[in-house]
Amino acid sequence: MQFNVFVLLASASLAMSAQINGFAGADCTGSLVFSSGASSNECLTLGGASVKSIGYSGVPSQIQFFESGGQHDACTNGAQSVLGGGSGCSNAPVGFNWESVAVF
């Protein structure tokens, strides 16, 4: 019976979502432009917005960041930055903004 309880807890933790926050300034400063949860294996677009930096928490394994601009919108054509799980902040490359993130 204890084994069954463990399996349920492990399954529930996998379904939890990461928190994604987009900021107008670098280093996750300035006004909050966007905030949403994202599940594992999900591409999250910023709803037409783009941001200088993205703060994240609760990422299970990996997070990928995609710059704004046609060929990379909606998590396509390769990420410009890839970071490990957990929490942190990622700045867009100089001259660009982030437009989407993929959570794994």
C-alpha positions in Angstrom: 0.0 0.0 0.0 2.8 2.4 0.8 4.2 1.8 -2.7 0.9 2.9 -4.3 1.0 6.2 -2.3 4.5 6.9 -3.5 3.5 6.4 -7.1 0.6 8.8 -6.8 2.9 11.5 -5.2 5.5 11.0 -8.0 2.8 11.3 -10.7 1.3 14.5 -9.1 4.7 16.2 -9.0 5.3 15.6 -12.7 2.0 17.4 -13.5 2.9 20.6 -11.6 3.6 23.6 -13.8 6.5 25.9 -14.0 5.9 29.6 -13.4 7.1 32.0 -16.2 7.3 35.8 -15.8 8.4 38.2 -18.5 9.9 41.5 -17.7 10.4 44.8 -19.6 14.0 45.2 -18.3 17.1 43.0 -18.2 17.9 40.8 -15.2 14.2 40.3 -14.4 13.6 43.9 -13.5 11.2 46.6 -14.6 7.5 46.1 -15.2 6.0 42.6 -15.3 4.7 42.2 -18.9 3.6 38.6 -18.8 3.0 35.9 -16.2 1.7 32.3 -16.8 2.1 28.7 -15.8 3.6 26.2 -18.2 3.5 22.4 -18.1 6.4 20.1 -19.1 6.7 19.6 -22.9 4.8 22.9 -23.5 5.7 25.9 -25.7 4.5 29.1 -24.2 4.2 32.1 -26.4 4.0 35.5 -24.8 0.6 36.4 -26.3 2.0 38.9 -28.9 4.3 40.5 -26.3 8.1 40.3 -26.2 10.3 40.9 -23.2 13.9 41.7 -22.3 14.1 39.0 -19.6 12.2 36.0 -18.4 12.2 34.7 -14.8 11.2 31.1 -14.2 10.7 28.7 -11.3 9.6 25.1 -11.0 11.0 24.0 -14.3 11.4 20.2 -14.2 14.4 19.5 -16.4 15.1 22.2 -19.0 13.8 25.5 -20.4 14.5 26.9 -23.9 14.2 30.5 -24.9 13.3 31.8 -28.4 13.8 35.3 -29.6 11.2 37.5 -31.2 11.1 37.6 -35.0 9.4 35.5 -37.6 11.6 32.4 -37.8 11.9 31.8 -34.1 8.3 32.7 -32.9 6.4 29.9 -31.2 9.4 27.8 -30.2 10.7 27.2 -33.8 14.0 26.9 -35.5 16.2 26.4 -32.5 16.5 28.0 -29.1 18.8 31.0 -28.5 19.4 29.9 -24.9 18.9 26.6 -23.1 19.1 26.4 -19.3 18.6 23.6 -16.8 15.7 23.0 -14.5 14.8 24.8 -11.3 14.6 28.6 -11.2 16.5 31.5 -12.6 16.4 34.5 -15.0 17.4 34.7 -18.7 18.2 37.9 -20.6 17.5 38.1 -24.3 20.5 38.7 -26.6 21.5 42.3 -27.1 19.1 43.9 -29.7 16.5 41.1 -29.3 13.6 40.2 -27.0 12.2 36.9 -25.9 8.9 35.8 -27.5 8.4 32.2 -26.5 9.8 29.5 -24.1 9.6 25.7 -24.1 9.5 23.9 -20.8 10.7 20.3 -20.4 
